[in-house]
């Protein structure tokens, strides 16, 4: 019986975390922040393209 309670608690925790991430759209916010940081790093280089 302890195993079932532990399994239920773990599943409930996972579902709760996934719901919060989905509801607050946290995945898109984190990716948007990371995208901006990457662009700040790589857009600072001056590029001189000659054809």
C-alpha positions in Angstrom: 0.0 0.0 0.0 2.9 2.4 0.7 4.1 1.9 -2.9 0.7 2.9 -4.3 0.6 6.0 -2.2 4.2 6.9 -3.2 3.4 6.3 -6.9 0.2 8.4 -6.6 2.1 11.2 -5.0 4.8 11.2 -7.6 2.3 11.2 -10.5 0.3 14.0 -8.9 3.4 16.1 -8.5 4.4 15.5 -12.1 0.9 16.4 -13.4 0.8 19.5 -11.2 4.2 20.7 -12.5 3.3 20.1 -16.1 -0.1 21.9 -15.6 1.7 24.9 -14.1 4.2 25.0 -17.0 1.4 24.8 -19.5 -1.0 27.2 -17.8 1.6 30.0 -17.3 3.2 29.3 -20.7 6.6 29.1 -18.9 8.3 27.0 -21.7 7.7 29.8 -24.2 8.9 32.5 -21.8 12.1 30.6 -21.0 12.7 29.9 -24.7 12.1 33.6 -25.6 14.5 34.7 -22.9 17.2 32.2 -24.1 16.6 33.3 -27.7 17.2 37.0 -26.8 20.4 36.1 -24.9 21.8 34.1 -27.8 21.0 37.0 -30.2 22.7 39.5 -27.9 25.8 37.4 -28.0 26.0 36.8 -31.7 24.6 40.0 -33.1 27.4 42.1 -31.6 29.9 41.0 -34.1 30.3 43.3 -37.1 30.1 41.4 -40.4 31.6 42.8 -43.6 30.4 40.8 -46.5 32.0 41.5 -49.8 30.6 39.9 -52.9 
